Amino acid sequence: MPYPSALTRLECSYCAEQADPALPQRTCPACGKVLVARYDAAAAARTLTKDSLPGRATSIWRYRELMPVLDDANVVTLGEGWTPILPAPRLADTLGFDDLLLKDEGLNPTGSFKARGLSAAVSKAKELGLTELVIPTAGNAGGALAAYAAAAGLQATVYMPRDAPLANQIEVTTVGARLELVDGVISDAGRHALAAAEEHGWFDVSTLKEPYRLEGKKTMGFEIAEQLEWSLPDVICYPTGGGTGLIGIWKAFDELQALGLIDDRRPRMIAVQAAGCAPIVEAFEAGEEFADPIVEPQTIAAGLRVPGAIGDYLILRTIRDSDGTAIAVTDEAILEAVGLLARSTGILAAPEAAALVAALPALRERGDVKPDERILLLLTGSGLKYLELFAESGGSPR
């Protein structure tokens, strides 16, 4: 193994309690908060260098030293990661900005950034000898788990809201996973998944309720740094439901600095939510450490319809540590932004991703971003999963 993992331990992100990565772990055994993987930076720095990276595989596993799988034989990959960062001059001109960049996660296997997290989680599950996995999902994470479990030869069960996009439902069953549709939203699916895990002995890979999906998603941060030649943008806008990607990108920057690959300059991190489900925005504006769940979440963007996130304190901490902010946009603005983004760039993005475009005018008006700054929009998924929604909204986003 030319680039061995430098994983040393799991550590609670809230109380610093440690847990053994050689055993299956979920949340902190002491306080129930999020466990995160920690690495030996000095060991990783010996081989993870700027000079060593160009010849490596163009997937999330190019950063093996800072990934949690110890044996390469357990890596389950479909080629996820290394998505392009694209300039968007026509969109920038329309919105009054000088330098807009788009990282298009819709080009991942299964059509969204969820492929990154599930590649890492399924790989580590395989390494730990787990054979039956279960997940609650708004749609894309379920499809990703189903695909990676199929590739690994593991069994997956997916609990999904009954009104989730049909494409996600078909995706899950076609690759051989069990699909259980439930009434309600992702939190309702989560209760069903937890009950099933306890009843059948399945391992629950819910967002941030196990340590390794975060490790896959943090690779977006590694790629942003490497693809921009180790000079980070001024601002990163991120559509925020469960928030794992936002948290992971910030974690990646800390790890790169520990290896001496970047300095301490950081982008401002901006969380974008839907107006009908904006617990992080409400908590940020109120100065709270945690976010109260939304009682009746409503939005067309399935991935943003997350009434409460276990990592709420980590999302809020990241926003504040970066001098960033949080903002909510309406469903009407999201649909308009889908069309604007597509016509300006050729990218048909998911509503969650288009929410970032919808937020930019208000962010500029509020003074949260400046027209001459370099701003990166993290487009988390493809709009191809949402063709039904677009048709129902009038044939196509306008």
C-alpha positions as CSV (number, residue, x, y, z in Angstrom):
1,M,0.0,0.0,0.0
2,P,2.0,3.1,-1.2
3,Y,-0.2,5.6,0.6
4,P,-1.4,4.1,3.9
5,S,-4.2,5.7,5.9
6,A,-3.0,7.8,8.9
7,L,-6.2,7.2,10.8
8,T,-5.5,7.1,14.6
9,R,-8.8,7.5,16.4
10,L,-12.4,8.7,16.5
11,E,-13.1,11.8,18.6
12,C,-16.3,13.4,19.7
13,S,-16.8,16.8,18.1
14,Y,-18.5,18.1,21.2
15,C,-17.0,16.6,24.4
16,A,-13.7,15.1,22.9
17,E,-14.4,11.6,24.1
18,Q,-12.5,9.1,22.1
19,A,-13.7,5.9,20.4
20,D,-12.0,2.9,18.8
21,P,-12.1,3.0,14.9
22,A,-11.4,-0.8,14.9
23,L,-15.0,-1.3,16.0
24,P,-18.3,-0.2,14.4
25,Q,-19.2,3.1,15.9
26,R,-22.1,5.5,15.6
27,T,-22.3,8.6,17.8
28,C,-20.3,9.5,20.9
29,P,-20.9,6.9,23.7
30,A,-20.6,9.7,26.3
31,C,-22.8,12.5,25.0
32,G,-24.4,11.2,21.8
33,K,-22.9,13.9,19.5
34,V,-21.0,13.5,16.3
35,L,-17.9,11.4,16.2
36,V,-15.2,12.5,13.7
37,A,-12.1,10.7,12.4
38,R,-8.7,12.0,13.4
39,Y,-5.4,11.4,11.6
40,D,-1.6,11.5,12.3
41,A,-0.8,14.6,10.3
42,A,3.0,14.0,10.4
43,A,2.6,10.5,9.0
44,A,0.2,11.7,6.3
45,A,2.5,14.6,5.3
46,R,5.3,12.2,4.4
47,T,3.5,11.0,1.3
48,L,0.6,13.3,0.8
49,T,2.4,16.1,-1.0
50,K,1.7,18.5,-3.8
51,D,4.3,16.6,-5.9
52,S,2.7,13.2,-5.3
53,L,-0.8,14.1,-6.2
54,P,-0.7,14.5,-10.0
55,G,-0.1,10.8,-10.7
56,R,-2.9,9.6,-8.4
57,A,-6.4,8.2,-9.2
58,T,-8.9,10.9,-10.0
59,S,-11.4,9.9,-7.3
60,I,-11.9,10.7,-3.6
61,W,-9.3,7.9,-2.9
62,R,-6.5,10.0,-4.3
63,Y,-6.2,11.3,-0.7
64,R,-5.7,7.9,0.9
65,E,-3.7,9.1,3.8
66,L,-6.6,11.2,5.1
67,M,-9.3,8.6,4.4
68,P,-10.4,6.0,7.0
69,V,-10.0,2.7,5.2
70,L,-6.9,0.8,6.2
71,D,-6.8,-1.9,3.5
72,D,-7.1,-1.0,-0.1
73,A,-8.9,-4.3,-0.7
74,N,-11.9,-2.8,1.1
75,V,-12.2,0.4,-1.0
76,V,-15.6,0.4,-2.8
77,T,-15.4,3.0,-5.6
78,L,-17.4,3.8,-8.7
79,G,-15.1,6.7,-9.7
80,E,-16.7,9.3,-7.4
81,G,-15.1,12.6,-6.9
82,W,-12.7,14.9,-8.8
83,T,-15.7,16.8,-10.2
84,P,-14.8,19.9,-12.2
85,I,-14.7,23.5,-11.0
86,L,-16.1,25.5,-13.9
87,P,-16.1,29.3,-14.5
88,A,-19.6,30.8,-15.1
89,P,-19.0,34.1,-16.8
90,R,-22.4,34.5,-18.3
91,L,-24.1,33.7,-15.0
92,A,-21.7,36.1,-13.2
93,D,-22.5,38.9,-15.7
94,T,-26.2,38.4,-15.3
95,L,-26.0,38.5,-11.5
96,G,-23.5,41.3,-11.3
97,F,-20.4,39.4,-10.1
98,D,-16.9,39.2,-11.5
99,D,-15.8,35.7,-10.6
100,L,-18.3,32.9,-10.1
101,L,-17.1,29.3,-10.0
102,L,-19.3,26.2,-10.0
103,K,-18.3,22.8,-8.6
104,D,-20.6,20.3,-10.4
105,E,-21.3,17.4,-8.1
106,G,-24.1,16.2,-10.4
107,L,-21.3,14.4,-12.4
108,N,-20.7,11.9,-9.6
109,P,-22.0,8.3,-9.8
110,T,-25.7,8.3,-8.8
111,G,-25.8,12.0,-9.7
112,S,-25.0,13.8,-6.5
113,F,-22.3,14.5,-3.9
114,K,-23.9,11.7,-1.8
115,A,-21.7,9.2,-3.7
116,R,-18.7,10.5,-1.9
117,G,-20.0,9.9,1.6
118,L,-21.5,6.5,0.8
119,S,-18.3,5.3,-0.9
120,A,-16.4,6.0,2.3
121,A,-19.1,4.7,4.6
122,V,-19.7,1.4,2.7
123,S,-15.9,0.9,2.3
124,K,-15.4,1.2,6.0
125,A,-18.5,-1.0,6.8
126,K,-17.0,-3.7,4.6
127,E,-13.7,-3.4,6.4
128,L,-15.4,-3.7,9.8
129,G,-17.3,-6.8,8.6
130,L,-20.8,-5.3,8.5
131,T,-23.1,-6.9,5.9
132,E,-26.5,-5.2,6.4
133,L,-26.9,-1.5,6.1
134,V,-29.9,0.8,6.5
135,I,-30.4,4.5,5.8
136,P,-33.1,7.1,5.9
137,T,-33.0,9.5,3.0
138,A,-34.7,12.3,1.2
139,G,-33.7,10.5,-2.0
140,N,-30.1,10.9,-3.2
141,A,-28.3,9.3,-0.3
142,G,-30.6,6.2,-0.6
143,G,-29.7,5.8,-4.2
144,A,-26.0,6.1,-3.4
145,L,-26.1,3.6,-0.6
146,A,-28.0,1.2,-2.8
147,A,-25.4,1.5,-5.5
148,Y,-22.3,1.2,-3.3
149,A,-23.8,-1.7,-1.3
150,A,-24.5,-3.5,-4.6
151,A,-20.9,-2.9,-5.7
152,A,-19.6,-4.3,-2.3
153,G,-22.0,-7.2,-2.2
154,L,-23.7,-5.9,0.9
155,Q,-27.4,-5.7,1.6
156,A,-29.0,-2.3,1.9
157,T,-32.5,-1.1,3.1
158,V,-33.6,2.4,2.3
159,Y,-36.4,4.3,4.1
160,M,-37.6,7.2,2.0
161,P,-40.5,9.6,2.2
162,R,-43.4,8.5,0.0
163,D,-43.2,11.8,-2.0
164,A,-39.5,11.6,-2.7
165,P,-38.6,11.9,-6.4
166,L,-39.6,8.8,-8.4
167,A,-36.1,8.6,-10.0
168,N,-34.6,8.0,-6.6
169,Q,-37.2,5.3,-5.8
170,I,-36.5,3.5,-9.1
171,E,-32.7,3.9,-8.6
172,V,-32.9,2.1,-5.2
173,T,-34.9,-0.9,-6.3
174,T,-33.1,-1.3,-9.7
175,V,-29.7,-1.9,-8.1
176,G,-31.2,-4.4,-5.6
177,A,-31.8,-2.6,-2.3
178,R,-35.0,-2.9,-0.3
179,L,-37.1,0.3,-0.5
180,E,-39.5,1.2,2.3
181,L,-41.7,4.2,1.6
182,V,-42.9,6.1,4.7
183,D,-45.4,8.9,5.3
184,G,-43.7,12.2,6.3
185,V,-40.2,13.6,5.8
186,I,-36.7,12.4,6.4
187,S,-36.9,12.6,10.2
188,D,-39.9,10.2,10.0
189,A,-37.8,7.9,7.7
190,G,-35.1,8.1,10.3
191,R,-37.3,6.8,13.1
192,H,-38.3,3.8,10.9
193,A,-34.6,3.1,10.0
194,L,-33.5,3.3,13.6
195,A,-36.3,0.9,14.7
196,A,-35.4,-1.5,11.9
197,A,-31.7,-1.4,12.7
198,E,-32.5,-2.3,16.4
199,E,-34.9,-5.0,15.4
200,H,-32.7,-6.7,12.7
201,G,-29.2,-5.9,13.8
202,W,-28.6,-3.7,10.7
203,F,-26.0,-0.9,10.8
204,D,-27.6,2.5,10.5
205,V,-25.6,4.9,8.2
206,S,-27.8,8.0,8.9
207,T,-26.2,11.4,8.2
208,L,-23.5,12.1,10.9
209,K,-24.8,9.2,13.0
210,E,-21.7,7.2,11.9
211,P,-18.3,8.8,11.4
212,Y,-17.4,7.9,7.8
213,R,-19.8,9.6,5.4
214,L,-18.3,12.8,6.6
215,E,-14.9,11.6,5.5
216,G,-16.1,11.0,1.9
217,K,-17.7,14.4,1.7
218,K,-14.8,16.3,3.1
219,T,-12.9,15.4,-0.2
220,M,-14.8,18.3,-1.8
221,G,-12.6,20.5,0.3
222,F,-9.4,18.7,-0.7
223,E,-10.4,19.1,-4.4
224,I,-11.3,22.8,-4.1
225,A,-7.8,23.5,-2.7
226,E,-6.0,21.3,-5.2
227,Q,-8.0,22.4,-8.3
228,L,-7.6,26.1,-7.4
229,E,-3.8,25.6,-7.0
230,W,-4.0,25.8,-3.2
231,S,-5.6,29.2,-3.2
232,L,-9.0,29.0,-1.6
233,P,-11.9,31.2,-2.8
234,D,-13.2,34.1,-0.8
235,V,-16.7,32.6,-0.3
236,I,-18.2,29.1,-0.6
237,C,-22.0,28.8,-0.8
238,Y,-23.5,25.5,0.2
239,P,-27.1,24.2,0.1
240,T,-27.6,23.0,3.7
241,G,-29.9,20.2,4.8
242,G,-28.1,17.8,7.1
243,G,-24.9,19.9,6.5
244,T,-22.4,17.1,6.2
245,G,-20.8,18.7,3.1
246,L,-20.4,22.1,4.7
247,I,-18.9,20.6,7.9
248,G,-16.7,18.2,5.8
249,I,-15.2,21.0,3.6
250,W,-14.2,22.9,6.7
251,K,-12.6,19.8,8.3
252,A,-10.7,19.2,5.1
253,F,-9.2,22.7,5.2
254,D,-8.0,22.2,8.8
255,E,-6.4,18.9,7.7
256,L,-4.7,20.4,4.7
257,Q,-3.3,23.2,6.9
258,A,-2.0,20.6,9.4
259,L,-0.1,19.0,6.5
260,G,1.3,22.4,5.4
261,L,-0.5,22.3,2.1
262,I,-2.5,25.6,2.7
263,D,-2.1,28.4,5.1
264,D,-4.7,29.7,7.7
265,R,-6.7,31.8,5.2
266,R,-10.3,30.5,4.9
267,P,-13.3,31.2,2.8
268,R,-16.5,32.5,4.4
269,M,-18.9,29.6,4.5
270,I,-22.5,30.5,3.6
271,A,-25.4,28.0,4.3
272,V,-28.4,28.3,2.0
273,Q,-31.7,26.8,3.1
274,A,-35.3,26.8,1.8
275,A,-37.7,29.4,3.4
276,G,-40.1,26.6,4.4
277,C,-37.4,24.6,6.2
278,A,-34.6,26.9,7.6
279,P,-33.7,25.8,11.1
280,I,-30.0,26.8,10.7
281,V,-30.9,30.2,9.4
282,E,-33.2,30.8,12.4
283,A,-30.6,29.5,14.9
284,F,-27.8,31.6,13.3
285,E,-29.9,34.8,13.4
286,A,-30.9,34.1,17.0
287,G,-27.3,33.5,18.1
288,E,-28.1,29.9,19.3
289,E,-25.6,27.0,19.5
290,F,-28.3,24.5,18.5
291,A,-31.2,24.7,16.1
292,D,-34.8,23.9,17.0
293,P,-36.4,21.5,14.5
294,I,-39.0,22.8,12.1
295,V,-42.4,21.4,12.9
296,E,-43.9,21.3,9.4
297,P,-41.1,21.6,6.8
298,Q,-42.1,22.5,3.3
299,T,-40.0,22.8,0.2
300,I,-39.8,21.4,-3.3
301,A,-36.0,20.7,-2.7
302,A,-36.1,17.3,-1.1
303,G,-32.5,17.5,0.1
304,L,-33.3,20.8,2.0
305,R,-36.4,19.4,3.7
306,V,-34.4,18.4,6.8
307,P,-36.3,19.7,9.8
308,G,-33.5,19.0,12.3
309,A,-29.8,18.1,11.9
310,I,-27.8,16.2,14.5
311,G,-24.8,18.3,13.3
312,D,-26.6,21.6,13.8
313,Y,-23.9,22.8,16.3
314,L,-21.2,21.9,13.8
315,I,-22.9,23.8,10.9
316,L,-23.4,26.9,13.1
317,R,-19.8,26.6,14.4
318,T,-18.4,26.5,10.9
319,I,-20.5,29.5,9.7
320,R,-19.4,31.6,12.7
321,D,-15.7,30.5,12.7
322,S,-15.5,31.5,9.0
323,D,-17.3,34.8,9.4
324,G,-19.9,33.5,7.1
325,T,-23.7,33.6,7.2
326,A,-26.9,31.7,6.6
327,I,-29.8,32.7,4.3
328,A,-33.2,31.2,3.2
329,V,-34.8,31.4,-0.3
330,T,-38.3,30.7,-1.5
331,D,-39.3,27.8,-3.6
332,E,-40.4,30.2,-6.3
333,A,-36.9,31.7,-6.4
334,I,-35.3,28.3,-6.5
335,L,-37.4,27.2,-9.6
336,E,-36.5,30.4,-11.4
337,A,-32.8,29.9,-10.5
338,V,-32.9,26.4,-12.0
339,G,-33.8,27.9,-15.3
340,L,-31.4,30.8,-15.1
341,L,-28.5,28.5,-14.2
342,A,-29.3,26.1,-17.0
343,R,-29.6,28.8,-19.7
344,S,-26.4,30.6,-18.5
345,T,-24.2,27.6,-18.0
346,G,-25.7,24.5,-19.6
347,I,-26.0,22.8,-16.2
348,L,-29.4,21.4,-15.3
349,A,-29.0,21.3,-11.5
350,A,-31.1,20.0,-8.7
351,P,-33.3,22.6,-6.8
352,E,-30.9,22.3,-3.8
353,A,-28.0,23.5,-5.9
354,A,-30.1,26.2,-7.7
355,A,-30.9,27.6,-4.3
356,L,-27.4,29.0,-4.2
357,V,-28.0,31.0,-7.4
358,A,-31.3,32.2,-5.9
359,A,-29.5,33.5,-2.8
360,L,-26.8,35.5,-4.5
361,P,-28.7,38.7,-5.2
362,A,-29.9,39.0,-1.6
363,L,-26.4,38.1,-0.3
364,R,-25.0,41.0,-2.4
365,E,-27.7,43.4,-1.3
366,R,-27.0,42.5,2.4
367,G,-23.3,43.0,1.9
368,D,-22.5,39.4,2.8
369,V,-20.7,39.0,-0.6
370,K,-19.0,41.6,-2.8
371,P,-19.2,41.7,-6.6
372,D,-15.4,41.5,-7.0
373,E,-14.9,38.4,-4.8
374,R,-14.2,34.9,-6.0
375,I,-17.3,32.9,-5.1
376,L,-17.7,29.2,-5.4
377,L,-21.1,27.6,-5.6
378,L,-21.2,23.9,-4.6
379,L,-23.8,22.4,-7.0
380,T,-24.6,19.3,-5.0
381,G,-26.7,17.3,-7.5
382,S,-28.1,16.8,-11.0
383,G,-31.6,18.1,-12.0
384,L,-32.2,14.9,-13.9
385,K,-33.6,13.3,-10.7
386,Y,-36.2,16.1,-10.6
387,L,-37.7,16.0,-14.1
388,E,-41.2,15.2,-12.7
389,L,-41.1,18.3,-10.5
390,F,-40.0,20.5,-13.4
391,A,-42.8,19.1,-15.5
392,E,-45.3,19.7,-12.8
393,S,-44.1,23.3,-12.4
394,G,-45.0,24.2,-16.0
395,G,-43.0,22.0,-18.3
396,S,-39.6,23.5,-17.5
397,P,-38.0,25.9,-15.0
398,R,-38.2,29.5,-16.4
